[in-house]
Amino acid sequence: MVQNIFKGLGIALITPFKEDGSVDYDALKRLVQYQLDNGADFFCILATTGETPTLTLDEKKRIKDLVVDIVQARVPILMGCGGFNTAAVVEELKTGDFKGIDGILSVCPYYNKPSQEGLYQHFKAIAAATQLPVVLYNVPGRTGINMTAETTVRLARDCRNIVAIKEASGKLEQVDEIIKNKPRDFDVISGDDALTFPMVSCGAVGVISVIGNALPKEFSKMIRLQMRGEYDPARKIHHRFIDLFSLLFVDGNPAGVKAMLHEMGFIENVLRLPLVPMRIQNMQRMSDILKELKI
């Protein structure tokens, strides 16, 4: 089986936009360097938090090439490649440009709500279409379907290059079941910042984080403490951020983290429709919390 290299703090990278709605590549460069300097263990690009459905093919290529160029193979890069048409995803994997990319993050098919057997066959076809490691992404709140622990473990056993799952079901009992029954070389990665502390405590190997865009140093410290078995100081960091976690997603993702990054001076607070910026009252509350945390 292929080894999973996506461990620790993964950044679910945003896409900064200028006031006119164009991609702000200069801001993206600064952001990636800031995250590298402050504890990022790997990057997850062109996925949900990056507003990827609103990007053109040219923008996606430029973002991918820019991140690969800045990272210079210092940490692994995971790139989103998924959808609700299995044949189209397979074709993209066979013909796309994955130079400098270390693995694929592939979300459960959304909208058409396949059965568990359909999910299994979908991901089995994806795994067969690439030599790259594949990380599954289960996020029923967005896709409308939950991939069960049984299906996840079946895929982990049957497909040598399916190396991990980003679990964002919010079900700790499901996470426990996967970790209990999975093959030794298959890993669980948290897909929910607020549940990262309990998931790592259960045996997850890290997180693909939204808040890590803005606070990589603090969040990576929590994970590193846990990995060393220092749960009390890690728990204190987790508790410091509880109010921020809930506020981060109240107006949708990435509206919350973009408001935070704007408050910190990194980016313009611009999203592409159908997404809109965080509401003013929530932005004020976020500003107050950041001041309380002295960030």
N, C-alpha and C positions, 0 to 999 in steps of 0.2 A: 504493500500500500504506500502511496505517496504521503510524505510527511506534511503536516500543517505548519506553515511558517507564520501564520497570522495570529500573533499572540500579544497580549498586553494592551496598550492603548492604540486603537485604530481610529483615525479621524474620518468621519463621514463628511467629506469635504463639500462646503458650499460653493456656489458660483456667484462671485460678486458682480453686480451690474452697476454701470454708471447711471446718472440721472436720465439720460436719453434711452436707457434700456439695453444698451450694448454691453457686452462682457468687458469687465474691467480687469484686463490681464495683468496690469501692474499691481493692483491690489491683491490679486491671486498669488502673484510671486511673493509679495511681502508676507502674506498669510501662511503660505506653505513653509517659508523659511522660519517664521516665528514658531510654528508647530514643531518643526525639526529641532529647533534650538531649545524647546521646552518639553521634551519627553515623548513625542509621537513615536510609536513603535512600528506603525505601518499606516498607509493611506487607503481609503476606499473612495474611488473617484467615479463620477458619472452614474450616481445612484439617486435614491429618493431625495436626499438632502441637497443634492446639486441641482435640483429642478430640471433634471435631464430631459423629461418629455417636452420641455419648451425650448431646448437647444437645437440648432441646426447641425447637420452632419459636419460642416466646416468648423463650427464652434467646438463640437465634441473632440474633433481631431486636434485642434489647437490647444485645448485644455489638457488633453492626454499627453501631447508632446511636451507642453510646458512643464507639467508635473514630473514627467520622466526626466527631463533635462535638469530640473532643480534638484531632485532627489539623488540623482547620480548613483542609483543602486545602494544607497546607504541604508534604506529600509525597504521592505517589500511594498508593492503597489497592487491592490485588488481593484478590478474594474467591473462595473455593472454591465451585465449582458443577459437580459431576460425578457420575457414577454408572454403573451397569451396565445401565440402562434408558434408551436414547436418547430415547424419547418423553417420559419423565418429566423428563429434564434440559431438553429443548427447552421443555416446558410451564413449568418453573420460570423459565427465561430470559425467556419471554414474559409471565409474570404476576407475577414476584417484584419485590420492592422493591430496586432497585439505586441509589437516590439517594445520591450522595456516593461511589460506587464507580467506580474508574477502569479496571478490567479484571477479567476472569474467569480463574481458574486451574481447569483442567478435567483431572482425572486420567484415565488410561486405564481403560476398563471393567475391573472386577475380577471374579473368580469365574467368569464365563462364558467367559473366554479366547477372544476373537474372533480371526479371521485378520487379516492385515495389511489386506486389503480391507475387512473389517468395521471395523477401527480408522479407516481413511480415511473411510468413509461416516459413521461415528459423529461424528467431529470436523467433517466437512463440514456435517452437519446442525446441529451446535451453533453453528458459525460463522455459519450462515445465520439463526439464530434471534435474534441479538443484534447491536446496533451497537457494542457495547463491544469493545475489544481482547481477544483470547483468548490465554492462555499455556497451552500443552499441558504435561502433567505425566507424564513417563515414569518409573515406579518399579516395575520388575518384581519386586523383592523383596517388594512388598506386593500387586501386582495379579495376579501369576502369568503375565504376558505382557510381552514386550519389544517396544516399537515401534521398528522398524528405522530407520536413518538415511534409507533410501530413502523410507519412508512419511512421515517427518517433513518431508523436503525437498519431497515431492510436495504435502503439505498447505500448506506455506509458500508454494509457487508458485501454488496454485490458490485459496487463500482469503485475500483481502486483509486481513482483520482478525485472522488468526492471526499474531501478531507475534513470538513467542518460544516456546522450550521450556525447562521446568525439567527438566534431565537428571539422573536419579538411577539410571542403569543401572550405574554403576561401571565402565563401559567407556570408557577414554580414546580407544581407536581409533574407537569409535562417535562420540564427541564430535568428534574430528578430521574424520571423514567428513562430519558435518553441517556443520561450519564451512567445510570446503572447498567444498561443493556448494550451500550455501544461497543464497537471494536476498540481495542486499546489505542490505535493511532488516529482515531476520529475525535474531534473536539467540538465543544459547544462554546459559542461566542455570544455574549449578551448583545441584544439589539435594542436595549432600553436602558438609558442612563440611570433612571431611578431604581432599577432592579439589579444593577451591576454588582453592588456589594453582596446581596444575598445569593446571586447566581455564581459569583466567583467563590463564595463560601461553600457552595454546593459542588464545585468542581469545574465551572467554566474557566476558560483560559484567558479571558479578556473581554473587550467590548469594542464594537464599532460605534463610536460616540458622536453625538451631535454637540453636546456642551464642550467636548474636547476641541472644537474649532476655536473657542474663545478662552478656555481655561485648561490647556493641555498640561501645564506643570502641576496644578493641583490635582487633577483627575488621575494623571499617571502615577502620582505619588500614592494615592489611595490604593491603586491596583498593585503597585510594587510592594507596599506594606503587607497587603493580603497575601501575596505570593510568598512572602517570607514568614507568614504565620503571625504577623503582628496585627491582630484583628482590632484591638482596642483603639490605637491611633487611626487605623483605617476607618473604623466606624465613626469616629469624630468628624472626619472629613465628609463622609457620607451624610451625616446629620446636618452639617453646616450647609449643605447644598439642597436639602429637601424642598424648601420654599422655591428655590430657583428651578428645580426639576419640574414642579407642577406648573410654574408660570411659563416655562420654556415652550410648552406645547398647547397652551390654552387657546391660542389663535392659529394653530396649525404649524407644521414644520415645513420650511425653515424660518418662518416669520419671527419666532422667538429668538433664535440664535443670531439672526441677522440684526435684530434690534439691539441685542447685546453687543455684537461686534461694532455696530454703529456708535453705540454709547462709548465704547472703548477706543474709537477713532480709527478703526481699521477699514471700514467700507461705507458706502452710501447705503441707506436703508431702502433698497429697491428690490422688488420681486417682479416676476413676470406673471401676467394674468394666465390662469384664473386665480393665482395666489395674490394676496394683498398684504401690506405691512401690518404689523401688530397694532392693536388699538392704543390710542394715546394713554388711556388710564392704566393699561397694563405695562406700557413702556415706562411710565412714571414709577410704577411699583418695582419694575426690574431695576431701574436706576437707583431707587432707594435701597434695594437689597444689595446691589453691588457696592454701594457706599458703606453699608453695614459690614459687609465682608472685607472691606478695604481693598477692593479689586479695581 
